[in-house]
Amino acid sequence: MMILHPMEARSCCLRGEGMFNLFDNQNTTDFQFLLDQIGSDVTINAATPVKAIITNTTLNQNFDDRKISTLSPLQRGDIVIFNGIKYMIINAINDKRYNKYKGIMRRLTHSIIVNSSCRFFSLDSFIITSNLGVIDGQVLALSDGEIHVYFSHYCVNSDLKIGDRFLLDGQAFKVTGIDTFSKQGIVILTCDKDQINPATDDVEHEIAGGYACPVNIANDTTTVYVGSTMQLTWTSTDDAPVVFESSNPDVATVDAQGLVTGVGEGIATITIQNATNEFITDSVTVTVEEVPEVKTITLTPNTMPIDEIKAGQSKTYTATVYQGATSTDDLVNWSLYGDDQMSSTTLATITAQDGTTCTIKANSNQQYGYIQLKAELIDDPSVFVWQRIRIRSLF
């Protein structure tokens, strides 16, 4: 009978008809078998779910720490979601151990919103204080002193700065130090207690300075035509980024710069929002109407031809204003010019006029040529018509 050395016996397990070695550093097949049998589904940095073996640890009783083993790469600062709960890898991962990645992950017990010049960063974190452990999100109760906030560097870039503030459990804190180097992959904020200002701090939503970062649309309720655009006039405190949204894109759309486009008849509400804080908004109501039909003016003479008056004779012109194909009650102004449509004329004069008719008499001084008669809407001078008229001899 063959007697195995104790270490050889420890390294051998039966699987089917063969043997596998848990201590084979170059073979992942055996560990993959364990993952398939007892592994849990986790996501790392919001990527595709992977299998990992999660076990408890007694390294720190004040925190919910777990050991993680997986074939997927791990780095300090990685965010792991396990059973719907967020954890962060807190130890440095230098390389694979036994051909797999192993690390310690800590539950992120707090979610804070840091205000940095009206740019709001939502950070899942764990907190260490000088005189209080934080277990499973228990409430902080500090009379004074400082706290240290730990979060992944993947969550925020370098925009955070000294003096930024946040609210947590009814207390205000101010950032006094930012450490991005001592634990690569993790950002550590040193924070002191601060005073809450009810006039500027949105205590209800735990957003420091939330009331001091308004966005505003200057336009009142307004109208835009189908197919036309209108630029909103808006401001954002500290030029914080904003997003726009239409309550009814079938009526009106809005782009990233606040340019509204009419799509179909109806009413839509256009909302501007601080891009990093959903509670900071303003809005305007936009009514979209079909494009009105263009108004035109038609001139009709009392005698034909329309474009000729003989010396010493008169002709009366009647102006009819149409909107599309329908006549309106709009009135016009009349004026008479030389053939250049600018200078005065001695060839004819207006002898009578009202809002709809105009009588012109050609002078009998043997001066002949052309004149220009203009009729324009009283309510909208941009709508007008010219009639060129020849002044000729009687015979």
Order of alpha helices (4+ residues) and beta strands (2+ residues): alpha-beta-beta-alpha-beta-beta-beta-beta-beta-beta-beta-beta-beta-beta-beta-beta-beta-beta-beta-beta-beta-beta-beta-beta-beta-beta-beta-beta-beta-beta-beta-beta-beta-beta
